[in-house]
Amino acid sequence: MSSALDRLKNLTNKISSYERARKDNIELLENLYKEIGIDKKVEEFSELFNFKAINLSGASLLSENLGEIKEGKYLQILAIGYDKDAVVKSKNISLGYFGKVENVDINLKNKIVEFIIRFRFEKSFMTLEHYHSMLEPFKDNG
């Protein structure tokens, strides 16, 4: 019985830890949203999550070389919008253009990378909640 209780405690601690991390993340994300000027393109912070994804050109978002610049490229934040009624369903929207990546201040570049990772972290929670709610009709099916 104690091992079941231990597993429950560990699971509860993990869930609590994720919720705290999510709460902290959203605060830091909103600060970065203002600091790097995304608020000039997307007026309401909550509207940010209407985008399917946010990508970056000019620097890596891979964990093994996170933030590493790609010489000769331009640092730009690109959002992918989706309109199911349009002929062309997805559309790239520039949320920020910062010029040649090698000329961008390293602190600004790091904040941009952090912004995108924090956005993706929150978006993953939203996706999880979405699919969890989609499973509701199947709960009675056993």
PyMOL commands that set and color helices and strands:
alter all, ss='L'
color gray80, all
select helices_A, chain A and resi 2-35+38-40+45-50+63-65+101-103+106-134+136-141
alter helices_A, ss='H'
color red, helices_A
select strands_A, chain A and resi 53-57+74-82+90-100
alter strands_A, ss='S'
color yellow, strands_A
deselect
rebuild
show_as cartoon
